[in-house]
Amino acid sequence: MILVQWSCQVPQENIEAFIDFAEKKLKPFYESYGCLRYELYFPMTTEKKYFPYHITEKKNRYTEQLIFDDLKDFEKFYETVEKDKAAQDLVGMYVKIFGISDCNFKILKRR
């Protein structure tokens, strides 16, 4: 299994619209392009700190996760999205419509 994960900032005033966009547009889009599962997470605060290095992210910093069977499936997904104009327009909405910024990206492999 491959976990593709990125974390970005979304302006506070765009959070609810972005969540709606993710549920109605991104999830079906990503899953129709070969992603096994798409998930969106926002940080939560707790009164208790579990470890000394436990940090609480800003409430407007979200994390998206896409699950693939293997790296080959992710690469095929990525190449398909890069070649598809409609896909590029949808992905372009992250910045154009929602003002997404300060993103971190990683690919993780389950052992």
LINGIVEN-V983428 format. One record per pair of residues at least 12 apart in sequence whose C-alpha atoms are under 10 Angstrom apart, sorted by sequence separation. I is the first residue (numbers start at 1). J is the second residue. D is the distance in Angstrom with one decimal. If there is no record, write none. Layout:
I/J/D  I/J/D
This chain:
26/38/8.2  27/39/7.5  44/56/7.4  45/57/8.4  26/39/9.7  27/40/8.9  43/56/7.1  44/57/8.0  45/58/9.4  26/40/9.9  43/57/6.0  44/58/8.9  45/59/8.5  23/38/9.4  42/57/8.8  43/58/7.1  44/59/7.1  22/38/9.2  23/39/9.0  42/58/9.0  43/59/5.7  22/39/8.8  23/40/8.5  42/59/6.7  43/60/7.9  22/40/7.5  42/60/7.2  43/61/7.0  42/61/6.5  43/62/6.7  41/61/8.9  42/62/4.6  43/63/8.4  19/40/8.1  41/62/5.6  42/63/6.4  19/41/9.5  40/62/7.1  41/63/5.1  42/64/8.9  19/42/9.6  40/63/5.9  41/64/6.3  39/63/8.3  40/64/4.6  41/65/8.3  39/64/5.7  40/65/6.5  38/64/7.3  39/65/5.1  40/66/9.1  15/42/9.7  38/65/5.7  39/66/6.6  37/65/7.9  38/66/4.7  39/67/8.7  37/66/5.7  38/67/6.7  35/65/9.8  36/66/7.2  37/67/5.2  38/68/9.6  4/35/9.7  35/66/6.1  36/67/5.4  37/68/7.6  3/35/10.0  34/66/9.8  35/67/5.9  36/68/5.5  5/38/9.9  7/40/9.7  34/67/9.3  35/68/5.5  36/69/7.4  74/107/9.6  3/37/9.7  4/38/9.6  5/39/9.6  6/40/9.9  7/41/9.2  34/68/7.5  35/69/8.4  1/36/9.9  3/38/10.0  5/40/9.9  7/42/9.5  31/66/8.7  34/69/9.4  30/66/8.0  31/67/9.4  71/107/9.0  30/67/10.0  31/68/9.9  36/73/9.8  71/108/9.6  35/73/8.1  62/100/10.0  71/109/8.5  27/66/9.4  34/73/7.2  35/74/7.6  61/100/9.5  70/109/8.2  33/73/9.8  34/74/7.9  61/101/9.5  63/103/9.4  67/107/9.9  69/109/9.8  70/110/9.6  33/74/9.7  61/102/9.1  62/103/9.6  63/104/9.3  64/105/9.7  65/106/9.8  66/107/9.6  67/108/9.7  68/109/9.8  22/64/9.4  34/76/8.3  35/77/7.4  61/103/9.2  63/105/9.7  65/107/9.7  19/62/9.8  33/76/9.0  34/77/6.1  15/59/9.5  33/77/6.0  34/78/9.6  15/60/7.0  32/77/9.8  33/78/8.9  14/60/9.1  15/61/9.5  31/77/9.9  34/80/9.7  12/59/8.2  13/60/9.3  15/62/9.3  30/77/8.6  33/80/7.8  11/59/9.9  12/60/5.8  33/81/7.8  9/58/8.4  10/59/9.3  11/60/6.5  12/61/9.3  9/59/8.9  10/60/5.5  11/61/8.8  9/60/5.7  10/61/6.3  30/81/9.2  8/60/8.3  9/61/4.3  10/62/7.5  8/61/5.4  9/62/6.4  7/61/6.7  8/62/5.7  9/63/9.1  33/87/9.5  7/62/5.5  8/63/6.7  6/62/8.3  7/63/4.2  8/64/8.6  6/63/5.6  7/64/6.3  30/87/9.4  5/63/6.9  6/64/5.5  7/65/8.9  29/87/8.2  5/64/5.6  6/65/6.8  4/64/8.2  5/65/4.5  6/66/9.1  4/65/5.6  5/66/6.5  29/90/8.8  3/65/6.6  4/66/5.1  5/67/8.8  29/91/9.9  3/66/5.8  4/67/6.4  2/66/8.2  3/67/4.8  4/68/7.9  26/90/8.1  2/67/5.8  3/68/6.5  25/90/8.3  26/91/8.4  1/67/7.0  2/68/5.1  3/69/8.9  1/68/5.8  2/69/6.0  3/70/8.9  4/71/9.6  1/69/4.6  2/70/5.4  3/71/9.2  1/70/5.3  2/71/6.3  1/71/8.1  2/72/9.6  4/74/8.3  2/73/8.9  3/74/9.3  1/73/10.0  2/74/7.9  21/93/9.6  21/94/9.6  18/93/9.8  18/94/8.5  21/98/9.6  18/97/9.0  17/97/9.6  18/98/6.6  17/98/8.0  18/99/9.8  18/100/9.5  14/97/8.8  15/98/8.2  10/94/8.9  14/98/5.9  10/95/9.2  13/98/9.1  14/99/7.9  8/94/9.9  12/98/9.9  14/100/9.2  11/98/7.4  10/98/6.7  11/99/6.5  9/98/9.8  10/99/6.2  11/100/7.1  9/99/8.4  10/100/4.8  11/101/8.6  9/100/5.6  10/101/6.7  8/100/6.4  9/101/5.3  10/102/8.9  7/100/9.9  8/101/5.8  9/102/5.9  10/103/9.8  7/101/9.4  8/102/5.4  9/103/6.9  7/102/8.1  8/103/4.2  9/104/9.7  7/103/5.4  8/104/6.5  6/103/6.6  7/104/5.3  8/105/8.9  6/104/5.3  7/105/6.7  5/104/8.2  6/105/4.3  7/106/9.1  5/105/5.9  6/106/6.3  4/105/7.7  5/106/5.4  6/107/8.7  4/106/6.0  5/107/6.3  3/106/8.3  4/107/4.5  5/108/7.8  3/107/5.8  4/108/6.3  2/107/6.9  3/108/5.0  4/109/8.8  2/108/5.7  3/109/6.3  1/108/8.5  2/109/4.7  3/110/7.7  1/109/6.1  2/110/6.4  1/110/5.5  2/111/9.7  1/111/8.3
